[in-house]
């Protein structure tokens, strides 16, 4: 995540447990706030500027990706689970769950649900 950081994509401190990332990805500028726990693990990535396709339009929409269940994979300390959620006027829409079973296998649980809040 912080691999985006460079002189072209700066990161600014928000508080003791969060930082704002500014980036240009696929010719679209966006910013996001990275939230960390007290051990420095990334636990949530939130952007108010994620583009969602609606018909033939691209709408800037709030989006988040929390991460949890950190583990060691080789020499890396990574989250083994995450979930992506759009924050829409109709309610939250979590559309994918990611789980790393081991370093050779990643499970993507793509869910097609009708505006069901999977946060519970």
HELIX and SHEET records of a PDB file:
HELIX    1   1 UNK A    2  UNK A    4  5                                   3    
SHEET    1   A 8 UNK A  11  UNK A  15  0                                        
SHEET    2   A 8 UNK A  18  UNK A  25 -1                                        
SHEET    3   A 8 UNK A  28  UNK A  36 -1                                        
SHEET    4   A 8 UNK A  42  UNK A  54 -1                                        
SHEET    5   A 8 UNK A  57  UNK A  73 -1                                        
SHEET    6   A 8 UNK A  76  UNK A  88 -1                                        
SHEET    7   A 8 UNK A  91  UNK A 102 -1                                        
SHEET    8   A 8 UNK A 105  UNK A 110 -1                                        
END                                                                             
